[in-house]
């Protein structure tokens, strides 16, 4: 789950400098599965598997297709607007990840127990937002509300998020078709 605070009084400060965030491809998985970045940041996608991968996103946030690229190489994407980008590999149907691009530096990602913290939030008024991959947007919208952060009030309280019982990671390839099953390892004589 991602929780973020959008300032209601002033504009959010610029992104903090540091190494570019990465989503690594290894063992036919994306790691991490969820990455939160600020709008304008560039994410690197190194391929650490011994074979080709592809990364594409055709949904909501940043739409892109990095094409096929080989082991040991890296491709990058700049996330230039707020939104949720669902990432997939056009070769390996089991691979998925999410990049959430926010226009604020005040965000936190929950741990497995559901706890999170948002560091370095100055006193002020904010709009609280929640995103969770396994929930529907209509379920999450009512959780958004104004909050005030002050020396006396540093807790956001408890948020109860409802999962979509129909959630699935199944998806189509970048052409909108089902993935072709991998070939059999056994040779068939004609």
C-alpha positions in Angstrom: 0.0 0.0 0.0 1.2 3.5 -0.8 0.1 6.5 1.2 1.1 10.0 0.2 0.4 13.6 1.4 -0.2 16.4 -1.2 0.5 19.8 0.4 -2.6 22.0 0.5 -0.8 25.2 1.5 2.4 25.3 -0.5 4.0 23.5 -3.5 5.9 20.3 -2.7 9.7 20.6 -2.8 11.7 19.1 -5.6 12.8 15.5 -5.6 15.8 14.7 -3.5 19.0 14.0 -5.3 20.5 10.5 -5.2 21.1 7.5 -7.4 18.4 6.7 -9.9 15.9 4.2 -8.7 16.0 0.7 -10.3 13.7 -2.2 -11.0 16.0 -5.2 -11.6 15.0 -8.1 -13.9 16.4 -11.3 -12.3 15.1 -14.9 -12.2 12.2 -13.8 -14.4 10.9 -11.3 -11.8 11.0 -7.6 -11.4 12.5 -6.4 -8.1 11.1 -4.6 -6.3 7.5 -5.3 -7.4 6.4 -1.8 -6.3 8.5 1.3 -6.7 7.3 4.9 -5.8 9.1 7.8 -7.5 8.6 11.5 -7.7 7.4 12.9 -11.1 10.4 13.7 -13.2 12.6 10.9 -11.9 14.2 8.4 -14.3 14.0 4.7 -13.4 16.6 2.2 -14.6 15.7 -1.3 -15.7 18.9 -3.5 -15.7 18.5 -7.0 -17.2 20.4 -9.3 -14.9 19.0 -12.5 -16.4 21.1 -14.5 -19.0 18.4 -13.9 -21.7 16.4 -11.2 -23.3 13.6 -9.3 -21.6 11.1 -6.6 -22.6 9.3 -4.1 -20.4 6.1 -2.4 -21.5 3.3 -0.4 -19.9 0.1 0.4 -21.7 -1.9 1.5 -18.7 -2.8 4.8 -17.0 0.6 6.3 -15.9 3.5 6.3 -18.3 3.0 4.4 -21.5 6.2 2.9 -23.0 7.7 -0.1 -24.6 11.5 -0.7 -24.2 11.6 -3.4 -26.8 13.8 -6.5 -26.4 17.1 -6.0 -24.7 19.9 -8.5 -23.8 21.5 -9.7 -20.6 23.8 -7.2 -18.9 22.2 -4.1 -20.5 20.0 -1.4 -19.0 17.2 0.7 -20.3 15.6 3.8 -18.6 12.3 5.6 -18.5 11.6 9.1 -17.2 8.2 9.2 -15.3 7.1 12.7 -16.3 3.6 12.8 -14.9 1.7 11.5 -11.9 0.1 8.1 -12.2 0.3 4.4 -11.8 2.2 2.4 -14.4 1.7 -1.4 -14.5 4.8 -3.0 -16.0 5.0 -6.3 -17.8 7.5 -8.3 -19.9 6.2 -9.2 -23.3 8.1 -12.5 -23.2 7.5 -13.8 -19.7 3.8 -13.6 -18.6 4.7 -14.2 -14.9 6.6 -10.9 -14.7 4.8 -7.8 -13.3 5.7 -4.7 -11.4 4.2 -1.3 -10.6 5.7 2.2 -10.6 3.7 4.9 -8.8 4.8 8.4 -9.8 3.8 11.2 -7.4 4.0 15.0 -7.4 5.1 15.0 -3.7 8.1 13.8 -1.8 5.9 12.9 1.2 5.0 9.2 0.8 5.4 5.9 2.4 5.1 2.2 1.4 3.6 -0.2 4.0 5.5 -3.3 5.2 3.8 -6.7 5.2 2.1 -6.0 8.5 0.6 -2.8 7.0 2.7 -0.3 8.9 4.3 2.7 7.2 5.9 6.0 8.0 6.3 9.1 5.9 9.6 10.8 6.9 10.4 14.5 7.0 6.9 15.9 6.7 6.8 19.6 7.7 3.9 20.9 9.7 1.0 21.9 7.5 -2.2 20.9 5.8 -2.2 18.0 3.4 -4.6 15.8 1.3 -4.0 12.1 2.2 -4.2 9.6 -0.6 -4.1 5.8 -0.7 -3.2 3.3 -3.4 -3.2 -0.4 -3.2 -2.7 -2.8 -6.1 -5.4 -5.3 -4.9 -8.1 -2.6 -4.4 -10.4 -0.9 -6.8 -10.1 2.9 -7.3 -13.7 3.4 -6.2 -12.9 1.7 -2.9 -9.8 3.8 -2.3 -11.3 7.2 -3.2 -13.3 7.6 0.0 -10.0 7.1 2.0 -8.7 10.4 0.7 -9.2 13.2 3.1 -7.5 16.4 4.5 -5.1 16.0 7.4 -3.0 18.4 9.5 0.5 17.6 10.5 1.9 19.4 13.6 4.2 18.9 16.5 1.2 17.6 18.5 -0.3 15.5 15.6 2.1 13.2 13.8 -0.1 10.1 13.3 -2.3 9.5 10.4 -4.4 7.0 12.3 -5.6 3.6 11.0 -6.7 3.1 7.4 -8.8 0.1 6.4 -8.3 -1.0 2.8 -10.7 -3.4 1.2 -9.2 -5.9 -1.3 -11.0 -6.6 -4.6 -12.0 -10.3 -4.4 -11.6 -10.6 -8.2 -8.0 -9.3 -8.3 -5.7 -11.2 -10.5 -2.2 -10.6 -11.9 -3.2 -12.2 -15.2 -2.8 -9.9 -18.2 -2.5 -9.8 -22.0 0.7 -9.2 -23.9 1.5 -5.8 -25.4 -0.6 -6.7 -28.5 -3.7 -7.4 -26.3 -3.4 -11.1 -26.9 -2.8 -14.1 -24.7 0.8 -15.1 -24.1 2.1 -18.0 -26.3 3.0 -21.0 -24.0 6.7 -21.8 -23.9 7.8 -24.5 -26.3 8.1 -28.1 -25.0 11.6 -29.3 -24.2 11.0 -32.6 -26.0 11.6 -33.0 -29.7 8.8 -34.4 -31.7 9.6 -36.4 -34.8 7.4 -35.4 -37.8 
